[in-house]
């Protein structure tokens, strides 16, 4: 199943994508939450209710709605660096003994087809195509062998990075958290439709040129291990997003470096999950403000 958050007629709600159309399940059953996090918190009972509503839900072509980030306001947006063996070989770096984890702040969230900003304070914007997972059950200290049980589904992520700022600070939270620098989607492909998250092809292209082409089989720390480790430190909640690292081919790895420029179109695609596609624009002048 493909669970999406969409806006149409001035209202944002969840729906199910099937054959190029979106089923407005809330129109068939108003008791279904309009917010994805609330829906995920409703658990198995909520999923059963959605399944019953699906047959009667009105359908609209995807072209007539706006797809939003599937979880517009995740409580946590966690990420991992240096997690692909082929990327580590490309950089000549040492394989980490423990996941290089960090957080992206929720203000970075953008939709799967939204424009993303090249910051006015830097010209070193880089792309990082990644597999993301969405937590579906509240959990803590999850054993590795049960970790995938807490996954609601999987998404495509572009973990955009301001490289210049990476070099200015000993931590990467700020360089990874500029506004619009966390587009993901296009929907949540539910876990029951992904037999093996460690066997998915990941591709990133810029203006049609293939830059990244790898597989999640190259991950050092797989999805289950990441959940098990992170849940030792913190309670994971429905709607939390974990993005799992990028393969080789980022702009930083080229000589000369190939950072993104206004007008560039970045497409990240993962087999079975769909794709996201974002055009780079100059950060608008209206982003400088002080509210009263």
ChimeraX commands (.cxc) that place a marker at each C-alpha (Angstrom):
marker #1 position 0.00,0.00,0.00 radius 0.5
marker #1 position 1.11,3.56,-0.74 radius 0.5
marker #1 position 0.05,6.02,1.99 radius 0.5
marker #1 position 0.27,9.67,0.96 radius 0.5
marker #1 position -0.42,13.09,2.41 radius 0.5
marker #1 position -2.05,15.34,-0.18 radius 0.5
marker #1 position -3.63,18.76,-0.51 radius 0.5
marker #1 position -6.66,19.43,-2.66 radius 0.5
marker #1 position -9.36,22.07,-2.40 radius 0.5
marker #1 position -7.48,23.84,0.38 radius 0.5
marker #1 position -7.52,20.77,2.68 radius 0.5
marker #1 position -4.63,18.47,3.54 radius 0.5
marker #1 position -5.34,14.86,4.44 radius 0.5
marker #1 position -4.10,11.30,3.91 radius 0.5
marker #1 position -4.94,9.02,1.01 radius 0.5
marker #1 position -3.96,5.81,-0.73 radius 0.5
marker #1 position -2.23,5.89,-4.12 radius 0.5
marker #1 position -3.35,3.27,-6.64 radius 0.5
marker #1 position -2.79,3.22,-10.41 radius 0.5
marker #1 position -1.99,6.91,-10.76 radius 0.5
marker #1 position -4.93,8.04,-8.64 radius 0.5
marker #1 position -5.37,8.87,-4.98 radius 0.5
marker #1 position -8.19,7.48,-2.89 radius 0.5
marker #1 position -9.59,10.03,-0.45 radius 0.5
marker #1 position -10.25,7.60,2.39 radius 0.5
marker #1 position -11.35,10.34,4.77 radius 0.5
marker #1 position -14.23,11.17,2.46 radius 0.5
marker #1 position -15.44,7.59,2.84 radius 0.5
marker #1 position -14.90,7.51,6.61 radius 0.5
marker #1 position -14.47,10.87,8.38 radius 0.5
marker #1 position -13.21,9.06,11.49 radius 0.5
marker #1 position -9.92,8.30,9.70 radius 0.5
marker #1 position -7.37,10.91,10.86 radius 0.5
marker #1 position -6.36,13.50,8.28 radius 0.5
marker #1 position -2.86,13.71,9.76 radius 0.5
marker #1 position -0.39,10.91,8.95 radius 0.5
marker #1 position 1.17,10.81,12.41 radius 0.5
marker #1 position -2.26,10.52,14.03 radius 0.5
marker #1 position -3.16,7.78,11.58 radius 0.5
marker #1 position 0.03,5.82,12.33 radius 0.5
marker #1 position -0.69,6.14,16.06 radius 0.5
marker #1 position -4.08,4.52,15.48 radius 0.5
marker #1 position -2.21,1.27,14.80 radius 0.5
marker #1 position -3.80,-1.93,13.52 radius 0.5
marker #1 position -7.32,-0.69,14.25 radius 0.5
marker #1 position -6.71,2.40,12.13 radius 0.5
marker #1 position -5.27,0.35,9.28 radius 0.5
marker #1 position -8.30,-1.96,9.36 radius 0.5
marker #1 position -10.61,1.05,9.23 radius 0.5
marker #1 position -8.69,2.46,6.25 radius 0.5
marker #1 position -8.87,-0.90,4.46 radius 0.5
marker #1 position -12.65,-0.95,4.89 radius 0.5
marker #1 position -13.00,2.62,3.63 radius 0.5
marker #1 position -10.80,2.11,0.59 radius 0.5
marker #1 position -13.39,0.48,-1.66 radius 0.5
marker #1 position -15.86,3.36,-1.26 radius 0.5
marker #1 position -13.29,6.20,-1.30 radius 0.5
marker #1 position -13.57,8.66,-4.20 radius 0.5
marker #1 position -10.52,8.74,-6.49 radius 0.5
marker #1 position -8.75,11.69,-8.08 radius 0.5
marker #1 position -5.87,11.70,-10.58 radius 0.5
marker #1 position -2.56,12.45,-8.87 radius 0.5
marker #1 position -2.09,15.33,-11.33 radius 0.5
marker #1 position -5.06,17.11,-9.70 radius 0.5
marker #1 position -3.62,17.12,-6.17 radius 0.5
marker #1 position -0.43,18.28,-4.47 radius 0.5
marker #1 position 1.59,15.57,-2.77 radius 0.5
marker #1 position 3.11,16.75,0.50 radius 0.5
marker #1 position 5.84,15.15,2.58 radius 0.5
marker #1 position 4.11,11.95,3.76 radius 0.5
marker #1 position 4.78,12.91,7.40 radius 0.5
marker #1 position 4.68,16.73,7.30 radius 0.5
marker #1 position 5.77,17.19,10.92 radius 0.5
marker #1 position 7.84,14.23,12.14 radius 0.5
marker #1 position 8.74,14.32,15.81 radius 0.5
marker #1 position 12.25,13.15,14.94 radius 0.5
marker #1 position 14.15,13.22,11.66 radius 0.5
marker #1 position 17.24,11.10,12.30 radius 0.5
marker #1 position 20.02,10.38,9.82 radius 0.5
marker #1 position 23.19,8.36,9.39 radius 0.5
marker #1 position 26.47,9.23,7.69 radius 0.5
marker #1 position 29.13,7.00,6.11 radius 0.5
marker #1 position 26.82,4.02,5.92 radius 0.5
marker #1 position 27.51,2.65,2.42 radius 0.5
marker #1 position 30.56,0.47,1.86 radius 0.5
marker #1 position 31.00,1.69,-1.73 radius 0.5
marker #1 position 30.78,5.33,-0.58 radius 0.5
marker #1 position 33.41,4.68,2.10 radius 0.5
marker #1 position 35.69,3.11,-0.53 radius 0.5
marker #1 position 35.15,6.16,-2.76 radius 0.5
marker #1 position 36.24,8.50,0.01 radius 0.5
marker #1 position 39.07,6.30,1.25 radius 0.5
marker #1 position 37.58,6.60,4.73 radius 0.5
marker #1 position 37.67,4.13,7.59 radius 0.5
marker #1 position 34.61,1.97,8.11 radius 0.5
marker #1 position 32.88,3.22,11.28 radius 0.5
marker #1 position 32.47,0.83,14.17 radius 0.5
marker #1 position 29.28,2.64,15.25 radius 0.5
marker #1 position 26.70,4.52,13.14 radius 0.5
marker #1 position 27.52,8.19,12.59 radius 0.5
marker #1 position 24.08,9.41,13.63 radius 0.5
marker #1 position 22.75,12.97,13.67 radius 0.5
marker #1 position 19.46,14.83,13.45 radius 0.5
marker #1 position 17.94,16.99,10.76 radius 0.5
marker #1 position 15.61,19.62,12.19 radius 0.5
marker #1 position 11.92,19.46,11.16 radius 0.5
marker #1 position 12.09,22.87,9.44 radius 0.5
marker #1 position 14.02,21.17,6.61 radius 0.5
marker #1 position 11.01,19.07,5.56 radius 0.5
marker #1 position 9.84,19.56,1.98 radius 0.5
marker #1 position 7.46,17.73,-0.30 radius 0.5
marker #1 position 8.52,15.19,-2.92 radius 0.5
marker #1 position 8.19,17.64,-5.81 radius 0.5
marker #1 position 8.76,20.95,-4.03 radius 0.5
marker #1 position 11.45,23.44,-5.00 radius 0.5
marker #1 position 14.52,23.44,-2.75 radius 0.5
marker #1 position 16.63,26.48,-1.98 radius 0.5
marker #1 position 20.27,27.10,-2.71 radius 0.5
marker #1 position 21.16,29.16,0.39 radius 0.5
marker #1 position 22.17,32.77,-0.04 radius 0.5
marker #1 position 25.05,32.13,2.41 radius 0.5
marker #1 position 26.68,29.30,0.45 radius 0.5
marker #1 position 27.14,27.89,-3.05 radius 0.5
marker #1 position 28.04,24.35,-1.92 radius 0.5
marker #1 position 24.61,22.67,-1.92 radius 0.5
marker #1 position 24.96,18.91,-2.43 radius 0.5
marker #1 position 22.52,16.03,-2.96 radius 0.5
marker #1 position 22.40,12.69,-1.12 radius 0.5
marker #1 position 19.84,10.14,-2.31 radius 0.5
marker #1 position 18.79,7.80,0.50 radius 0.5
marker #1 position 16.33,5.21,1.75 radius 0.5
marker #1 position 14.22,6.46,4.64 radius 0.5
marker #1 position 12.04,4.49,7.00 radius 0.5
marker #1 position 9.01,5.66,8.96 radius 0.5
marker #1 position 8.36,4.32,12.44 radius 0.5
marker #1 position 4.86,2.95,12.97 radius 0.5
marker #1 position 4.91,1.73,16.58 radius 0.5
marker #1 position 6.11,3.35,19.80 radius 0.5
marker #1 position 9.13,1.40,20.97 radius 0.5
marker #1 position 12.26,1.35,23.12 radius 0.5
marker #1 position 15.12,-1.18,23.43 radius 0.5
marker #1 position 13.93,-3.09,20.38 radius 0.5
marker #1 position 15.89,-6.29,19.71 radius 0.5
marker #1 position 17.42,-6.40,16.25 radius 0.5
marker #1 position 15.46,-9.50,15.25 radius 0.5
marker #1 position 12.17,-7.65,15.89 radius 0.5
marker #1 position 13.20,-4.20,14.70 radius 0.5
marker #1 position 11.46,-4.30,11.31 radius 0.5
marker #1 position 8.17,-4.97,13.12 radius 0.5
marker #1 position 8.07,-1.30,14.18 radius 0.5
marker #1 position 8.48,0.05,10.62 radius 0.5
marker #1 position 5.31,1.48,9.09 radius 0.5
marker #1 position 6.96,1.78,5.69 radius 0.5
marker #1 position 9.69,3.23,3.52 radius 0.5
marker #1 position 10.25,6.52,1.68 radius 0.5
marker #1 position 12.69,8.14,-0.75 radius 0.5
marker #1 position 14.81,10.94,0.76 radius 0.5
marker #1 position 17.22,13.59,-0.50 radius 0.5
marker #1 position 19.45,14.48,2.47 radius 0.5
marker #1 position 20.58,17.82,1.06 radius 0.5
marker #1 position 23.79,19.15,2.62 radius 0.5
marker #1 position 25.52,22.54,2.70 radius 0.5
marker #1 position 29.14,21.34,2.40 radius 0.5
marker #1 position 30.78,24.66,3.23 radius 0.5
marker #1 position 29.06,24.69,6.60 radius 0.5
marker #1 position 30.12,21.10,7.26 radius 0.5
marker #1 position 33.69,22.42,7.20 radius 0.5
marker #1 position 32.84,25.29,9.55 radius 0.5
marker #1 position 31.44,23.31,12.46 radius 0.5
marker #1 position 32.38,20.07,14.27 radius 0.5
marker #1 position 28.80,18.77,14.03 radius 0.5
marker #1 position 26.51,18.41,11.02 radius 0.5
marker #1 position 23.07,19.21,12.44 radius 0.5
marker #1 position 23.07,22.80,11.13 radius 0.5
marker #1 position 24.62,22.04,7.69 radius 0.5
marker #1 position 21.94,19.37,7.26 radius 0.5
marker #1 position 18.99,21.43,8.50 radius 0.5
marker #1 position 18.62,24.43,6.18 radius 0.5
marker #1 position 15.00,25.13,5.24 radius 0.5
marker #1 position 13.72,22.88,2.39 radius 0.5
marker #1 position 16.75,20.55,2.63 radius 0.5
marker #1 position 14.85,17.40,3.60 radius 0.5
marker #1 position 12.45,16.53,0.77 radius 0.5
marker #1 position 11.00,13.03,0.99 radius 0.5
marker #1 position 8.15,10.88,-0.25 radius 0.5
marker #1 position 6.45,10.55,-2.62 radius 0.5
marker #1 position 4.43,8.37,-0.26 radius 0.5
marker #1 position 5.01,5.74,2.43 radius 0.5
marker #1 position 5.26,2.31,0.83 radius 0.5
marker #1 position 4.04,0.12,3.65 radius 0.5
marker #1 position 6.40,-2.46,5.10 radius 0.5
marker #1 position 4.25,-5.38,3.96 radius 0.5
marker #1 position 4.99,-4.35,0.35 radius 0.5
marker #1 position 8.80,-4.32,0.83 radius 0.5
marker #1 position 10.01,-7.90,1.34 radius 0.5
marker #1 position 13.66,-6.89,1.96 radius 0.5
marker #1 position 14.71,-3.28,2.61 radius 0.5
marker #1 position 18.33,-4.37,2.18 radius 0.5
marker #1 position 17.81,-5.29,-1.48 radius 0.5
marker #1 position 16.67,-2.01,-3.05 radius 0.5
marker #1 position 18.38,-0.15,-5.89 radius 0.5
marker #1 position 19.01,3.56,-5.17 radius 0.5
marker #1 position 19.62,6.01,-8.01 radius 0.5
marker #1 position 20.13,9.78,-8.09 radius 0.5
marker #1 position 20.29,11.87,-11.25 radius 0.5
marker #1 position 20.92,15.57,-11.80 radius 0.5
marker #1 position 19.38,17.03,-14.97 radius 0.5
marker #1 position 18.99,13.48,-16.27 radius 0.5
marker #1 position 22.63,12.51,-15.63 radius 0.5
marker #1 position 22.95,9.47,-13.39 radius 0.5
marker #1 position 25.20,10.37,-10.45 radius 0.5
marker #1 position 24.43,7.70,-7.82 radius 0.5
marker #1 position 23.65,4.07,-8.58 radius 0.5
marker #1 position 23.92,1.56,-5.76 radius 0.5
marker #1 position 21.93,-0.80,-3.56 radius 0.5
marker #1 position 20.88,-0.84,0.06 radius 0.5
marker #1 position 22.77,-4.14,0.25 radius 0.5
marker #1 position 25.87,-1.92,0.52 radius 0.5
marker #1 position 24.72,-0.46,3.86 radius 0.5
marker #1 position 27.13,-1.07,6.76 radius 0.5
marker #1 position 24.36,-0.78,9.35 radius 0.5
marker #1 position 21.04,-2.07,8.02 radius 0.5
marker #1 position 17.59,-0.78,8.87 radius 0.5
marker #1 position 17.03,-3.31,11.66 radius 0.5
marker #1 position 20.37,-2.60,13.29 radius 0.5
marker #1 position 19.83,1.17,13.15 radius 0.5
marker #1 position 16.43,0.87,14.83 radius 0.5
marker #1 position 17.83,-1.43,17.51 radius 0.5
marker #1 position 20.71,0.93,18.28 radius 0.5
marker #1 position 18.71,4.18,18.20 radius 0.5
marker #1 position 15.97,2.72,20.36 radius 0.5
marker #1 position 18.55,2.03,23.06 radius 0.5
marker #1 position 18.95,5.79,23.42 radius 0.5
marker #1 position 15.46,7.13,22.82 radius 0.5
marker #1 position 11.84,6.14,22.52 radius 0.5
marker #1 position 10.88,5.98,18.86 radius 0.5
marker #1 position 7.39,7.22,18.05 radius 0.5
marker #1 position 4.97,6.73,15.14 radius 0.5
marker #1 position 5.86,9.22,12.42 radius 0.5
marker #1 position 9.55,9.44,13.28 radius 0.5
marker #1 position 11.73,9.26,10.17 radius 0.5
marker #1 position 15.17,7.64,9.94 radius 0.5
marker #1 position 17.18,8.18,6.76 radius 0.5
marker #1 position 19.89,5.61,6.31 radius 0.5
marker #1 position 22.89,7.07,4.46 radius 0.5
marker #1 position 23.92,7.76,0.90 radius 0.5
marker #1 position 25.90,5.82,-1.72 radius 0.5
marker #1 position 28.83,7.19,-3.76 radius 0.5
marker #1 position 28.47,9.83,-6.44 radius 0.5
marker #1 position 27.66,12.96,-4.41 radius 0.5
marker #1 position 28.84,16.28,-5.79 radius 0.5
marker #1 position 31.51,16.55,-3.11 radius 0.5
marker #1 position 33.21,13.43,-4.48 radius 0.5
marker #1 position 33.95,14.85,-7.95 radius 0.5
marker #1 position 37.04,16.76,-9.07 radius 0.5
marker #1 position 36.15,19.52,-9.58 radius 0.5
marker #1 position 33.22,19.36,-7.18 radius 0.5
marker #1 position 29.77,19.34,-8.74 radius 0.5
marker #1 position 27.50,21.24,-6.40 radius 0.5
marker #1 position 23.92,22.09,-7.28 radius 0.5
marker #1 position 23.02,25.29,-9.09 radius 0.5
marker #1 position 19.68,27.08,-9.56 radius 0.5
marker #1 position 17.74,25.36,-12.32 radius 0.5
marker #1 position 19.16,21.92,-11.58 radius 0.5
marker #1 position 16.60,19.14,-11.16 radius 0.5
marker #1 position 17.50,16.32,-8.77 radius 0.5
marker #1 position 15.66,13.01,-9.02 radius 0.5
marker #1 position 16.07,10.27,-6.41 radius 0.5
marker #1 position 14.51,6.90,-7.19 radius 0.5
marker #1 position 14.35,3.65,-5.24 radius 0.5
marker #1 position 13.00,0.50,-6.83 radius 0.5
marker #1 position 9.50,-0.28,-5.58 radius 0.5
marker #1 position 9.16,3.01,-3.69 radius 0.5
marker #1 position 8.82,5.56,-6.50 radius 0.5
marker #1 position 10.81,8.76,-6.92 radius 0.5
marker #1 position 11.06,12.33,-5.72 radius 0.5
marker #1 position 12.14,15.20,-7.96 radius 0.5
marker #1 position 13.10,18.69,-6.80 radius 0.5
marker #1 position 14.19,21.77,-8.72 radius 0.5
marker #1 position 16.87,23.96,-7.15 radius 0.5
marker #1 position 16.08,27.70,-6.92 radius 0.5
marker #1 position 17.88,30.62,-5.32 radius 0.5
marker #1 position 16.69,31.19,-1.78 radius 0.5
marker #1 position 13.88,33.77,-2.15 radius 0.5
marker #1 position 14.32,37.27,-0.78 radius 0.5
marker #1 position 11.18,36.83,1.33 radius 0.5
marker #1 position 12.95,34.35,3.60 radius 0.5
marker #1 position 14.55,37.25,5.50 radius 0.5
marker #1 position 12.09,38.39,8.15 radius 0.5
marker #1 position 11.46,39.07,11.81 radius 0.5
marker #1 position 7.91,38.41,13.02 radius 0.5
marker #1 position 6.26,40.87,15.39 radius 0.5
marker link #1:1,2 radius 0.2
marker link #1:2,3 radius 0.2
marker link #1:3,4 radius 0.2
marker link #1:4,5 radius 0.2
marker link #1:5,6 radius 0.2
marker link #1:6,7 radius 0.2
marker link #1:7,8 radius 0.2
marker link #1:8,9 radius 0.2
marker link #1:9,10 radius 0.2
marker link #1:10,11 radius 0.2
marker link #1:11,12 radius 0.2
marker link #1:12,13 radius 0.2
marker link #1:13,14 radius 0.2
marker link #1:14,15 radius 0.2
marker link #1:15,16 radius 0.2
marker link #1:16,17 radius 0.2
marker link #1:17,18 radius 0.2
marker link #1:18,19 radius 0.2
marker link #1:19,20 radius 0.2
marker link #1:20,21 radius 0.2
marker link #1:21,22 radius 0.2
marker link #1:22,23 radius 0.2
marker link #1:23,24 radius 0.2
marker link #1:24,25 radius 0.2
marker link #1:25,26 radius 0.2
marker link #1:26,27 radius 0.2
marker link #1:27,28 radius 0.2
marker link #1:28,29 radius 0.2
marker link #1:29,30 radius 0.2
marker link #1:30,31 radius 0.2
marker link #1:31,32 radius 0.2
marker link #1:32,33 radius 0.2
marker link #1:33,34 radius 0.2
marker link #1:34,35 radius 0.2
marker link #1:35,36 radius 0.2
marker link #1:36,37 radius 0.2
marker link #1:37,38 radius 0.2
marker link #1:38,39 radius 0.2
marker link #1:39,40 radius 0.2
marker link #1:40,41 radius 0.2
marker link #1:41,42 radius 0.2
marker link #1:42,43 radius 0.2
marker link #1:43,44 radius 0.2
marker link #1:44,45 radius 0.2
marker link #1:45,46 radius 0.2
marker link #1:46,47 radius 0.2
marker link #1:47,48 radius 0.2
marker link #1:48,49 radius 0.2
marker link #1:49,50 radius 0.2
marker link #1:50,51 radius 0.2
marker link #1:51,52 radius 0.2
marker link #1:52,53 radius 0.2
marker link #1:53,54 radius 0.2
marker link #1:54,55 radius 0.2
marker link #1:55,56 radius 0.2
marker link #1:56,57 radius 0.2
marker link #1:57,58 radius 0.2
marker link #1:58,59 radius 0.2
marker link #1:59,60 radius 0.2
marker link #1:60,61 radius 0.2
marker link #1:61,62 radius 0.2
marker link #1:62,63 radius 0.2
marker link #1:63,64 radius 0.2
marker link #1:64,65 radius 0.2
marker link #1:65,66 radius 0.2
marker link #1:66,67 radius 0.2
marker link #1:67,68 radius 0.2
marker link #1:68,69 radius 0.2
marker link #1:69,70 radius 0.2
marker link #1:70,71 radius 0.2
marker link #1:71,72 radius 0.2
marker link #1:72,73 radius 0.2
marker link #1:73,74 radius 0.2
marker link #1:74,75 radius 0.2
marker link #1:75,76 radius 0.2
marker link #1:76,77 radius 0.2
marker link #1:77,78 radius 0.2
marker link #1:78,79 radius 0.2
marker link #1:79,80 radius 0.2
marker link #1:80,81 radius 0.2
marker link #1:81,82 radius 0.2
marker link #1:82,83 radius 0.2
marker link #1:83,84 radius 0.2
marker link #1:84,85 radius 0.2
marker link #1:85,86 radius 0.2
marker link #1:86,87 radius 0.2
marker link #1:87,88 radius 0.2
marker link #1:88,89 radius 0.2
marker link #1:89,90 radius 0.2
marker link #1:90,91 radius 0.2
marker link #1:91,92 radius 0.2
marker link #1:92,93 radius 0.2
marker link #1:93,94 radius 0.2
marker link #1:94,95 radius 0.2
marker link #1:95,96 radius 0.2
marker link #1:96,97 radius 0.2
marker link #1:97,98 radius 0.2
marker link #1:98,99 radius 0.2
marker link #1:99,100 radius 0.2
marker link #1:100,101 radius 0.2
marker link #1:101,102 radius 0.2
marker link #1:102,103 radius 0.2
marker link #1:103,104 radius 0.2
marker link #1:104,105 radius 0.2
marker link #1:105,106 radius 0.2
marker link #1:106,107 radius 0.2
marker link #1:107,108 radius 0.2
marker link #1:108,109 radius 0.2
marker link #1:109,110 radius 0.2
marker link #1:110,111 radius 0.2
marker link #1:111,112 radius 0.2
marker link #1:112,113 radius 0.2
marker link #1:113,114 radius 0.2
marker link #1:114,115 radius 0.2
marker link #1:115,116 radius 0.2
marker link #1:116,117 radius 0.2
marker link #1:117,118 radius 0.2
marker link #1:118,119 radius 0.2
marker link #1:119,120 radius 0.2
marker link #1:120,121 radius 0.2
marker link #1:121,122 radius 0.2
marker link #1:122,123 radius 0.2
marker link #1:123,124 radius 0.2
marker link #1:124,125 radius 0.2
marker link #1:125,126 radius 0.2
marker link #1:126,127 radius 0.2
marker link #1:127,128 radius 0.2
marker link #1:128,129 radius 0.2
marker link #1:129,130 radius 0.2
marker link #1:130,131 radius 0.2
marker link #1:131,132 radius 0.2
marker link #1:132,133 radius 0.2
marker link #1:133,134 radius 0.2
marker link #1:134,135 radius 0.2
marker link #1:135,136 radius 0.2
marker link #1:136,137 radius 0.2
marker link #1:137,138 radius 0.2
marker link #1:138,139 radius 0.2
marker link #1:139,140 radius 0.2
marker link #1:140,141 radius 0.2
marker link #1:141,142 radius 0.2
marker link #1:142,143 radius 0.2
marker link #1:143,144 radius 0.2
marker link #1:144,145 radius 0.2
marker link #1:145,146 radius 0.2
marker link #1:146,147 radius 0.2
marker link #1:147,148 radius 0.2
marker link #1:148,149 radius 0.2
marker link #1:149,150 radius 0.2
marker link #1:150,151 radius 0.2
marker link #1:151,152 radius 0.2
marker link #1:152,153 radius 0.2
marker link #1:153,154 radius 0.2
marker link #1:154,155 radius 0.2
marker link #1:155,156 radius 0.2
marker link #1:156,157 radius 0.2
marker link #1:157,158 radius 0.2
marker link #1:158,159 radius 0.2
marker link #1:159,160 radius 0.2
marker link #1:160,161 radius 0.2
marker link #1:161,162 radius 0.2
marker link #1:162,163 radius 0.2
marker link #1:163,164 radius 0.2
marker link #1:164,165 radius 0.2
marker link #1:165,166 radius 0.2
marker link #1:166,167 radius 0.2
marker link #1:167,168 radius 0.2
marker link #1:168,169 radius 0.2
marker link #1:169,170 radius 0.2
marker link #1:170,171 radius 0.2
marker link #1:171,172 radius 0.2
marker link #1:172,173 radius 0.2
marker link #1:173,174 radius 0.2
marker link #1:174,175 radius 0.2
marker link #1:175,176 radius 0.2
marker link #1:176,177 radius 0.2
marker link #1:177,178 radius 0.2
marker link #1:178,179 radius 0.2
marker link #1:179,180 radius 0.2
marker link #1:180,181 radius 0.2
marker link #1:181,182 radius 0.2
marker link #1:182,183 radius 0.2
marker link #1:183,184 radius 0.2
marker link #1:184,185 radius 0.2
marker link #1:185,186 radius 0.2
marker link #1:186,187 radius 0.2
marker link #1:187,188 radius 0.2
marker link #1:188,189 radius 0.2
marker link #1:189,190 radius 0.2
marker link #1:190,191 radius 0.2
marker link #1:191,192 radius 0.2
marker link #1:192,193 radius 0.2
marker link #1:193,194 radius 0.2
marker link #1:194,195 radius 0.2
marker link #1:195,196 radius 0.2
marker link #1:196,197 radius 0.2
marker link #1:197,198 radius 0.2
marker link #1:198,199 radius 0.2
marker link #1:199,200 radius 0.2
marker link #1:200,201 radius 0.2
marker link #1:201,202 radius 0.2
marker link #1:202,203 radius 0.2
marker link #1:203,204 radius 0.2
marker link #1:204,205 radius 0.2
marker link #1:205,206 radius 0.2
marker link #1:206,207 radius 0.2
marker link #1:207,208 radius 0.2
marker link #1:208,209 radius 0.2
marker link #1:209,210 radius 0.2
marker link #1:210,211 radius 0.2
marker link #1:211,212 radius 0.2
marker link #1:212,213 radius 0.2
marker link #1:213,214 radius 0.2
marker link #1:214,215 radius 0.2
marker link #1:215,216 radius 0.2
marker link #1:216,217 radius 0.2
marker link #1:217,218 radius 0.2
marker link #1:218,219 radius 0.2
marker link #1:219,220 radius 0.2
marker link #1:220,221 radius 0.2
marker link #1:221,222 radius 0.2
marker link #1:222,223 radius 0.2
marker link #1:223,224 radius 0.2
marker link #1:224,225 radius 0.2
marker link #1:225,226 radius 0.2
marker link #1:226,227 radius 0.2
marker link #1:227,228 radius 0.2
marker link #1:228,229 radius 0.2
marker link #1:229,230 radius 0.2
marker link #1:230,231 radius 0.2
marker link #1:231,232 radius 0.2
marker link #1:232,233 radius 0.2
marker link #1:233,234 radius 0.2
marker link #1:234,235 radius 0.2
marker link #1:235,236 radius 0.2
marker link #1:236,237 radius 0.2
marker link #1:237,238 radius 0.2
marker link #1:238,239 radius 0.2
marker link #1:239,240 radius 0.2
marker link #1:240,241 radius 0.2
marker link #1:241,242 radius 0.2
marker link #1:242,243 radius 0.2
marker link #1:243,244 radius 0.2
marker link #1:244,245 radius 0.2
marker link #1:245,246 radius 0.2
marker link #1:246,247 radius 0.2
marker link #1:247,248 radius 0.2
marker link #1:248,249 radius 0.2
marker link #1:249,250 radius 0.2
marker link #1:250,251 radius 0.2
marker link #1:251,252 radius 0.2
marker link #1:252,253 radius 0.2
marker link #1:253,254 radius 0.2
marker link #1:254,255 radius 0.2
marker link #1:255,256 radius 0.2
marker link #1:256,257 radius 0.2
marker link #1:257,258 radius 0.2
marker link #1:258,259 radius 0.2
marker link #1:259,260 radius 0.2
marker link #1:260,261 radius 0.2
marker link #1:261,262 radius 0.2
marker link #1:262,263 radius 0.2
marker link #1:263,264 radius 0.2
marker link #1:264,265 radius 0.2
marker link #1:265,266 radius 0.2
marker link #1:266,267 radius 0.2
marker link #1:267,268 radius 0.2
marker link #1:268,269 radius 0.2
marker link #1:269,270 radius 0.2
marker link #1:270,271 radius 0.2
marker link #1:271,272 radius 0.2
marker link #1:272,273 radius 0.2
marker link #1:273,274 radius 0.2
marker link #1:274,275 radius 0.2
marker link #1:275,276 radius 0.2
marker link #1:276,277 radius 0.2
marker link #1:277,278 radius 0.2
marker link #1:278,279 radius 0.2
marker link #1:279,280 radius 0.2
marker link #1:280,281 radius 0.2
marker link #1:281,282 radius 0.2
marker link #1:282,283 radius 0.2
marker link #1:283,284 radius 0.2
marker link #1:284,285 radius 0.2
marker link #1:285,286 radius 0.2
marker link #1:286,287 radius 0.2
marker link #1:287,288 radius 0.2
marker link #1:288,289 radius 0.2
marker link #1:289,290 radius 0.2
marker link #1:290,291 radius 0.2
marker link #1:291,292 radius 0.2
view
